[in-house]
Amino acid sequence: MSKRNGGILAFLIAAWISVSLLFPRLQQASNIIQPPTIINGVPLSSSLSLSTLPLTQTYTAGAGGTTAGLLVSSDGLGNVITALVSTIDVIGVAMSSVIATASVEVASWGKTTCIADGTITLDHILVVSTLTAGRCADAGNTNPTLVSAATPIVGRALSAATVGNPVSVQLQIGAFGGGTLAGVASTAIQFGGSATGQLSQDVANFKYTGATHLLTTFKQASVTNCSSSASPAVCGSAYAGSVVVAAGATTVVVNTSAVTTNSQIILTSDSSLGTKLSVTCNATEPALYGVTARTNGVSFTITSTSPITNPACFSYFIMN
């Protein structure tokens, strides 16, 4: 054999050895980058579809445990409990019935079933029940913009159902209706950015979710504004009102159930309230005045230096 042929043969042998050693590694690399076809025993399509299974997260059940098919919310301690009627902080749907402290899977996205509270129509928007804790109710339409802006949406009905039976639902947890609040006045209130909402005068607790903002909670707006020149002043449940400390007196008790142990009571001396109170207010502001006592849910007491001729007139506003 010539030196030239021997060199070629040696090169071919070296190349064959290199390919033999490298091929398993290429094969292993090829295996690494292949997309999974099965996760936890569930076959996946090329688009990674969840098929009929929802996306879930593991939580610990709080007091009372959970019931399969009922909506759950936070108990404030990191656990989940059956959602109260009309709650706005729904986390998802419990996938199983467990006792307190046990682990439970909660579905928050995808397809699952929820227990119906009333008759459910196919394709209608589902909301949190206002009658039975944890159940889903029919919003009465297919358009989410027709649902009240303060109403949390659970999802869309994928089947029809009757009361107490499971309804298939495409979950949309965290969404709110796109309409206005029921029974609101015509004046709109602008909140922060682009979201505009409306408040009625009898709102006790209100949360508004706009396009980009989770906005402030309101808890004051009373239907009535009290006007009472009696002693004690009779103000029902009014958060705001006008009262008097009679001439020669130093105190007046204001009866209103709006007051709480932690209320902030804003008190203002106002001699212009005569017409509102049907009295002649003392023109001179009391040298000293303030709130000196309160009873939770019952009343608070105003004490001032004694007006001489006419009653001292005051306005109050309670913030809870």
VOPAGU-2260 file (C-alpha; in pm, 1 decimal, decimal comma):
REM VOPAGU-2260
SITE   aa  ch    i         X         Y         Z
SITE  MET   A    0       0,0       0,0       0,0
SITE  SER   A    1     129,7     343,5     -91,5
SITE  LYS   A    2     179,9     617,2     166,3
SITE  ARG   A    3     -93,6     819,4      -6,6
SITE  ASN   A    4    -349,2     538,9      19,5
SITE  GLY   A    5    -250,3     472,8     379,0
SITE  GLY   A    6    -310,2     838,7     469,4
SITE  ILE   A    7    -657,3     835,3     313,2
SITE  LEU   A    8    -746,2     514,5     497,5
SITE  ALA   A    9    -629,8     662,2     830,5
SITE  PHE   A   10    -841,9     976,9     768,7
SITE  LEU   A   11   -1152,9     770,3     692,3
SITE  ILE   A   12   -1104,9     558,1    1006,3
SITE  ALA   A   13   -1063,3     870,6    1223,3
SITE  ALA   A   14   -1374,4    1028,6    1069,0
SITE  TRP   A   15   -1578,3     711,5    1131,9
SITE  ILE   A   16   -1468,6     700,4    1496,3
SITE  SER   A   17   -1560,8    1070,4    1546,8
SITE  VAL   A   18   -1907,8    1026,1    1396,4
SITE  SER   A   19   -1965,5     713,2    1606,7
SITE  LEU   A   20   -1882,2     902,3    1924,4
SITE  LEU   A   21   -2079,2    1215,3    1832,2
SITE  PHE   A   22   -2400,1    1052,1    1701,4
SITE  PRO   A   23   -2537,3     942,7    2044,2
SITE  ARG   A   24   -2489,5    1298,2    2172,3
SITE  LEU   A   25   -2673,2    1442,7    1873,2
SITE  GLN   A   26   -2944,3    1189,0    1932,1
SITE  GLN   A   27   -2965,8    1289,6    2300,8
SITE  ALA   A   28   -2982,3    1659,1    2208,0
SITE  SER   A   29   -3258,5    1582,1    1963,3
SITE  ASN   A   30   -3451,5    1408,3    2239,2
SITE  ILE   A   31   -3408,4    1706,1    2474,2
SITE  ILE   A   32   -3567,6    1961,1    2242,4
SITE  GLN   A   33   -3867,0    1748,1    2149,2
SITE  PRO   A   34   -4192,9    1895,2    2289,9
SITE  PRO   A   35   -4372,8    1678,8    2546,5
SITE  THR   A   36   -4668,3    1477,9    2430,9
SITE  ILE   A   37   -4790,0    1376,9    2776,7
SITE  ILE   A   38   -4796,8    1574,6    3103,3
SITE  ASN   A   39   -4915,3    1396,1    3417,3
SITE  GLY   A   40   -5076,0    1133,5    3200,2
SITE  VAL   A   41   -5276,4    1388,0    2999,5
SITE  PRO   A   42   -5209,2    1377,1    2622,4
SITE  LEU   A   43   -5137,3    1719,0    2471,1
SITE  SER   A   44   -5197,8    1827,4    2113,0
SITE  SER   A   45   -4938,5    2021,1    1915,2
SITE  SER   A   46   -5104,5    2346,2    2035,2
SITE  LEU   A   47   -5074,8    2239,1    2402,4
SITE  SER   A   48   -5452,9    2231,2    2446,4
SITE  LEU   A   49   -5585,4    2162,3    2795,7
SITE  SER   A   50   -5860,3    1959,3    2629,8
SITE  THR   A   51   -6157,0    1949,5    2871,2
SITE  LEU   A   52   -5948,7    2006,7    3183,4
SITE  PRO   A   53   -5934,6    2344,3    3363,4
SITE  LEU   A   54   -5625,5    2521,0    3490,8
SITE  THR   A   55   -5613,1    2468,8    3868,1
SITE  GLN   A   56   -5409,1    2574,4    4168,9
SITE  THR   A   57   -5373,4    2404,2    4505,6
SITE  TYR   A   58   -5513,1    2579,0    4814,4
SITE  THR   A   59   -5588,6    2486,1    5173,9
SITE  ALA   A   60   -5955,9    2474,2    5268,4
SITE  GLY   A   61   -6060,6    2711,7    5545,3
SITE  ALA   A   62   -6346,5    2687,0    5794,6
SITE  GLY   A   63   -6630,1    2469,3    5669,2
SITE  GLY   A   64   -6419,3    2307,0    5397,7
SITE  THR   A   65   -6517,9    2319,6    5030,8
SITE  THR   A   66   -6783,3    2156,8    4814,8
SITE  ALA   A   67   -6716,2    2035,5    4461,4
SITE  GLY   A   68   -6869,1    2267,3    4204,7
SITE  LEU   A   69   -6912,9    2565,6    4436,8
SITE  LEU   A   70   -6732,4    2897,6    4399,6
SITE  VAL   A   71   -6466,2    2979,6    4657,1
SITE  SER   A   72   -6305,2    3300,0    4783,7
SITE  SER   A   73   -6026,2    3389,0    5026,4
SITE  ASP   A   74   -6088,0    3380,9    5400,3
SITE  GLY   A   75   -5822,8    3648,1    5451,5
SITE  LEU   A   76   -5580,6    3394,9    5597,3
SITE  GLY   A   77   -5455,2    3241,6    5275,4
SITE  ASN   A   78   -5719,9    2967,1    5271,0
SITE  VAL   A   79   -6032,1    2926,7    5057,9
SITE  ILE   A   80   -6392,4    2904,2    5172,9
SITE  THR   A   81   -6725,6    2879,2    4994,9
SITE  ALA   A   82   -6795,9    3221,2    4843,3
SITE  LEU   A   83   -7068,6    3422,0    5011,0
SITE  VAL   A   84   -7361,1    3549,2    4804,9
SITE  SER   A   85   -7273,2    3844,3    4580,3
SITE  THR   A   86   -6904,9    3834,1    4682,9
SITE  ILE   A   87   -6670,4    4019,2    4449,4
SITE  ASP   A   88   -6345,8    3833,1    4527,3
SITE  VAL   A   89   -6412,4    3488,5    4379,6
SITE  ILE   A   90   -6094,4    3286,1    4322,9
SITE  GLY   A   91   -6247,3    2998,8    4127,0
SITE  VAL   A   92   -6443,8    2674,9    4151,8
SITE  ALA   A   93   -6359,8    2398,8    4401,7
SITE  MET   A   94   -6281,6    2075,4    4217,9
SITE  SER   A   95   -6357,7    1852,2    4516,1
SITE  SER   A   96   -6531,9    1838,0    4852,0
SITE  VAL   A   97   -6281,5    1847,5    5138,4
SITE  ILE   A   98   -6280,1    1928,3    5507,7
SITE  ALA   A   99   -6106,1    2228,3    5664,8
SITE  THR   A  100   -5721,9    2222,1    5648,0
SITE  ALA   A  101   -5725,5    1971,8    5358,3
SITE  SER   A  102   -5577,7    2055,5    5017,8
SITE  VAL   A  103   -5815,7    2135,4    4734,3
SITE  GLU   A  104   -5765,8    2213,6    4367,4
SITE  VAL   A  105   -5939,4    2533,7    4256,4
SITE  ALA   A  106   -6013,8    2593,5    3886,7
SITE  SER   A  107   -5962,3    2950,4    3768,8
SITE  TRP   A  108   -5941,0    2915,1    3391,1
SITE  GLY   A  109   -6066,9    2676,7    3124,8
SITE  LYS   A  110   -6372,3    2453,1    3133,8
SITE  THR   A  111   -6531,0    2312,8    3447,9
SITE  THR   A  112   -6873,0    2279,5    3611,4
SITE  CYS   A  113   -7047,5    2497,6    3866,9
SITE  ILE   A  114   -7365,5    2428,1    4063,2
SITE  ALA   A  115   -7653,2    2630,2    3917,5
SITE  ASP   A  116   -7870,0    2857,1    4127,5
SITE  GLY   A  117   -8180,6    2870,5    3912,0
SITE  THR   A  118   -8236,8    2796,8    3545,3
SITE  ILE   A  119   -7929,9    2846,5    3324,9
SITE  THR   A  120   -7959,5    2916,3    2952,3
SITE  LEU   A  121   -7689,6    2799,0    2711,1
SITE  ASP   A  122   -7438,8    3074,0    2618,5
SITE  HIS   A  123   -7560,5    3313,6    2887,0
SITE  ILE   A  124   -7315,8    3501,5    3111,5
SITE  LEU   A  125   -7283,0    3344,3    3458,4
SITE  VAL   A  126   -7237,5    3554,0    3772,8
SITE  VAL   A  127   -7208,0    3495,0    4147,4
SITE  SER   A  128   -7543,7    3400,0    4297,2
SITE  THR   A  129   -7722,9    3655,8    4512,3
SITE  LEU   A  130   -7932,5    3382,4    4676,2
SITE  THR   A  131   -7721,9    3074,2    4754,4
SITE  ALA   A  132   -7358,3    3078,0    4866,4
SITE  GLY   A  133   -7111,0    2940,6    4613,2
SITE  ARG   A  134   -7352,9    2887,7    4325,5
SITE  CYS   A  135   -7353,3    3030,3    3973,7
SITE  ALA   A  136   -7649,6    3232,0    3847,3
SITE  ASP   A  137   -7768,3    3329,2    3500,0
SITE  ALA   A  138   -7710,0    3700,7    3428,4
SITE  GLY   A  139   -8000,3    3693,9    3184,7
SITE  ASN   A  140   -7809,3    3777,8    2867,1
SITE  THR   A  141   -7516,3    3682,3    2645,2
SITE  ASN   A  142   -7351,9    4025,1    2638,9
SITE  PRO   A  143   -7115,5    4104,9    2930,8
SITE  THR   A  144   -7151,8    4478,9    2866,4
SITE  LEU   A  145   -7514,9    4448,9    2976,1
SITE  VAL   A  146   -7409,4    4314,0    3316,0
SITE  SER   A  147   -7381,8    4569,4    3597,8
SITE  ALA   A  148   -7031,9    4715,0    3631,5
SITE  ALA   A  149   -7016,0    4610,6    3997,7
SITE  THR   A  150   -7109,4    4247,3    3924,7
SITE  PRO   A  151   -6827,4    3988,4    3911,0
SITE  ILE   A  152   -6855,2    3751,8    3613,6
SITE  VAL   A  153   -6783,4    3380,4    3660,3
SITE  GLY   A  154   -6786,1    3287,1    3292,0
SITE  ARG   A  155   -7010,8    3174,3    3006,7
SITE  ALA   A  156   -7251,9    2880,8    3017,3
SITE  LEU   A  157   -7153,2    2597,6    2783,0
SITE  SER   A  158   -7469,7    2404,7    2866,4
SITE  ALA   A  159   -7817,6    2455,3    3001,7
SITE  ALA   A  160   -7898,3    2353,9    3359,5
SITE  THR   A  161   -8164,1    2368,4    3627,8
SITE  VAL   A  162   -8133,2    2471,6    3991,4
SITE  GLY   A  163   -7900,0    2252,8    4199,1
SITE  ASN   A  164   -7747,1    2080,4    3896,9
SITE  PRO   A  165   -7401,3    2130,4    3743,1
SITE  VAL   A  166   -7363,6    2367,0    3448,3
SITE  SER   A  167   -7063,9    2350,5    3218,1
SITE  VAL   A  168   -6883,9    2684,6    3218,7
SITE  GLN   A  169   -6597,3    2853,2    3037,1
SITE  LEU   A  170   -6439,0    3034,8    3330,9
SITE  GLN   A  171   -6368,8    3407,2    3320,3
SITE  ILE   A  172   -6274,8    3464,0    3684,9
SITE  GLY   A  173   -6174,1    3820,9    3768,8
SITE  ALA   A  174   -6387,0    3993,9    3505,2
SITE  PHE   A  175   -6661,8    4241,4    3586,6
SITE  GLY   A  176   -6965,5    4350,7    3390,6
SITE  GLY   A  177   -6918,5    4630,4    3141,5
SITE  GLY   A  178   -7242,7    4814,6    3209,2
SITE  THR   A  179   -7333,9    5082,3    3461,3
SITE  LEU   A  180   -7458,0    5024,9    3812,5
SITE  ALA   A  181   -7827,2    4946,7    3842,5
SITE  GLY   A  182   -8044,3    5239,9    3945,5
SITE  VAL   A  183   -7770,3    5501,0    3925,9
SITE  ALA   A  184   -7814,1    5873,3    3887,9
SITE  SER   A  185   -7733,3    6034,3    3555,5
SITE  THR   A  186   -7415,4    6204,6    3678,5
SITE  ALA   A  187   -7099,8    6006,7    3601,9
SITE  ILE   A  188   -6793,6    6012,1    3824,7
SITE  GLN   A  189   -6446,4    5985,8    3671,8
SITE  PHE   A  190   -6209,7    5750,1    3854,6
SITE  GLY   A  191   -5839,3    5795,2    3785,3
SITE  GLY   A  192   -5763,3    5684,7    3429,5
SITE  SER   A  193   -6001,4    5590,7    3153,4
SITE  ALA   A  194   -6259,5    5407,8    3363,2
SITE  THR   A  195   -6583,5    5592,0    3433,8
SITE  GLY   A  196   -6844,3    5465,5    3678,2
SITE  GLN   A  197   -7158,2    5584,7    3845,3
SITE  LEU   A  198   -7269,4    5567,6    4207,9
SITE  SER   A  199   -7622,1    5561,8    4338,8
SITE  GLN   A  200   -7697,8    5739,8    4666,2
SITE  ASP   A  201   -7777,7    5421,1    4853,3
SITE  VAL   A  202   -7450,1    5238,3    4790,3
SITE  ALA   A  203   -7328,4    5080,1    5113,7
SITE  ASN   A  204   -7024,4    4897,7    4979,5
SITE  PHE   A  205   -6899,5    4948,9    4625,5
SITE  LYS   A  206   -6599,5    4830,7    4430,2
SITE  TYR   A  207   -6556,3    4932,2    4067,9
SITE  THR   A  208   -6321,5    4761,2    3823,8
SITE  GLY   A  209   -6244,4    4961,0    3513,0
SITE  ALA   A  210   -6046,8    4876,3    3202,3
SITE  THR   A  211   -5711,4    4918,9    3375,0
SITE  HIS   A  212   -5783,5    5002,0    3736,6
SITE  LEU   A  213   -5911,9    4826,5    4045,6
SITE  LEU   A  214   -6058,7    5134,0    4205,1
SITE  THR   A  215   -6141,9    5255,1    4551,7
SITE  THR   A  216   -6401,0    5114,7    4788,9
SITE  PHE   A  217   -6668,6    5356,0    4898,6
SITE  LYS   A  218   -6865,9    5331,6    5218,3
SITE  GLN   A  219   -7059,1    5645,9    5280,5
SITE  ALA   A  220   -7349,5    5777,9    5077,6
SITE  SER   A  221   -7670,4    5796,3    5262,3
SITE  VAL   A  222   -8013,5    5845,3    5115,8
SITE  THR   A  223   -8107,6    6089,2    5394,0
SITE  ASN   A  224   -7932,0    6391,6    5537,3
SITE  CYS   A  225   -8056,1    6448,9    5888,9
SITE  SER   A  226   -8198,0    6781,5    6010,5
SITE  SER   A  227   -8297,8    6772,2    6378,2
SITE  SER   A  228   -8323,8    7054,7    6631,5
SITE  ALA   A  229   -8454,5    6815,4    6897,9
SITE  SER   A  230   -8260,8    6686,4    7196,5
SITE  PRO   A  231   -8169,5    6410,5    7155,4
SITE  ALA   A  232   -8135,5    6464,5    6779,0
SITE  VAL   A  233   -8322,5    6201,9    6578,8
SITE  CYS   A  234   -8110,9    6103,4    6276,8
SITE  GLY   A  235   -8204,0    5740,5    6205,3
SITE  SER   A  236   -7912,9    5589,8    6011,7
SITE  ALA   A  237   -7785,2    5908,5    5850,1
SITE  TYR   A  238   -7409,3    5942,7    5794,9
SITE  ALA   A  239   -7447,9    6321,4    5773,0
SITE  GLY   A  240   -7674,4    6583,4    5918,4
SITE  SER   A  241   -7735,8    6907,9    6106,0
SITE  VAL   A  242   -7820,2    6935,0    6477,4
SITE  VAL   A  243   -7818,6    7192,4    6758,7
SITE  VAL   A  244   -7697,8    7240,5    7112,6
SITE  ALA   A  245   -7985,1    7430,2    7272,1
SITE  ALA   A  246   -7937,1    7774,1    7428,6
SITE  GLY   A  247   -7826,5    7729,7    7788,1
SITE  ALA   A  248   -7723,2    7367,4    7727,4
SITE  THR   A  249   -7378,0    7221,5    7672,6
SITE  THR   A  250   -7449,5    6883,6    7508,7
SITE  VAL   A  251   -7671,4    6709,1    7258,0
SITE  VAL   A  252   -7692,7    6336,0    7190,3
SITE  VAL   A  253   -7723,1    6253,0    6820,1
SITE  ASN   A  254   -7904,8    5923,0    6764,4
SITE  THR   A  255   -7778,4    5756,8    6444,3
SITE  SER   A  256   -7700,1    5392,2    6382,3
SITE  ALA   A  257   -7428,7    5495,6    6133,9
SITE  VAL   A  258   -7176,1    5555,3    6410,6
SITE  THR   A  259   -6929,2    5281,6    6503,3
SITE  THR   A  260   -6652,5    5241,0    6757,8
SITE  ASN   A  261   -6396,0    5340,9    6494,2
SITE  SER   A  262   -6591,5    5609,4    6308,1
SITE  GLN   A  263   -6427,6    5937,9    6225,6
SITE  ILE   A  264   -6685,7    6206,7    6304,4
SITE  ILE   A  265   -6624,9    6542,4    6137,7
SITE  LEU   A  266   -6801,0    6822,9    6324,9
SITE  THR   A  267   -6846,0    7181,0    6198,7
SITE  SER   A  268   -7003,9    7483,7    6364,4
SITE  ASP   A  269   -7231,2    7651,2    6104,7
SITE  SER   A  270   -7449,6    7952,2    6189,4
SITE  SER   A  271   -7604,3    7948,7    5838,6
SITE  LEU   A  272   -7813,3    7636,1    5907,2
SITE  GLY   A  273   -8112,1    7823,5    6053,5
SITE  THR   A  274   -8344,2    7762,0    5756,9
SITE  LYS   A  275   -8251,4    7393,7    5737,1
SITE  LEU   A  276   -8310,8    7345,4    6110,1
SITE  SER   A  277   -8602,8    7591,5    6143,2
SITE  VAL   A  278   -8422,4    7781,6    6422,5
SITE  THR   A  279   -8221,3    8102,5    6462,6
SITE  CYS   A  280   -7863,3    7984,1    6499,6
SITE  ASN   A  281   -7630,5    8155,7    6741,8
SITE  ALA   A  282   -7415,4    8392,3    6539,0
SITE  THR   A  283   -7105,6    8340,5    6753,9
SITE  GLU   A  284   -6915,2    8016,4    6711,4
SITE  PRO   A  285   -6869,8    7827,2    7038,5
SITE  ALA   A  286   -6525,2    7871,5    7184,9
SITE  LEU   A  287   -6493,0    7497,7    7238,2
SITE  TYR   A  288   -6684,2    7206,2    7090,3
SITE  GLY   A  289   -6625,6    6841,7    6996,7
SITE  VAL   A  290   -6743,7    6481,2    7015,5
SITE  THR   A  291   -6711,9    6355,3    7372,0
SITE  ALA   A  292   -6886,0    6015,0    7366,4
SITE  ARG   A  293   -7023,9    5748,9    7134,1
SITE  THR   A  294   -7215,4    5420,8    7150,1
SITE  ASN   A  295   -7153,7    5176,1    6868,7
SITE  GLY   A  296   -7452,8    5164,0    6633,1
SITE  VAL   A  297   -7659,3    5395,3    6854,7
SITE  SER   A  298   -7539,9    5753,6    6903,8
SITE  PHE   A  299   -7266,1    6006,2    6967,0
SITE  THR   A  300   -7251,9    6313,9    7191,6
SITE  ILE   A  301   -7153,2    6670,7    7102,1
SITE  THR   A  302   -7031,0    6893,2    7384,3
SITE  SER   A  303   -6974,5    7269,5    7345,2
SITE  THR   A  304   -6950,5    7586,8    7546,5
SITE  SER   A  305   -7304,5    7695,8    7623,5
SITE  PRO   A  306   -7470,7    7929,2    7372,4
SITE  ILE   A  307   -7645,4    8221,9    7550,0
SITE  THR   A  308   -7951,3    8333,5    7347,2
SITE  ASN   A  309   -7989,7    8102,4    7049,6
SITE  PRO   A  310   -7886,9    7740,2    6984,0
SITE  ALA   A  311   -7545,3    7656,8    6844,9
SITE  CYS   A  312   -7585,0    7487,8    6505,0
SITE  PHE   A  313   -7358,2    7206,3    6386,4
SITE  SER   A  314   -7311,7    6983,0    6084,4
SITE  TYR   A  315   -7164,1    6633,9    6121,1
SITE  PHE   A  316   -7027,7    6376,0    5878,9
SITE  ILE   A  317   -6940,7    6016,8    5974,4
SITE  MET   A  318   -6663,5    5828,1    5793,7
SITE  ASN   A  319   -6637,4    5451,9    5848,1
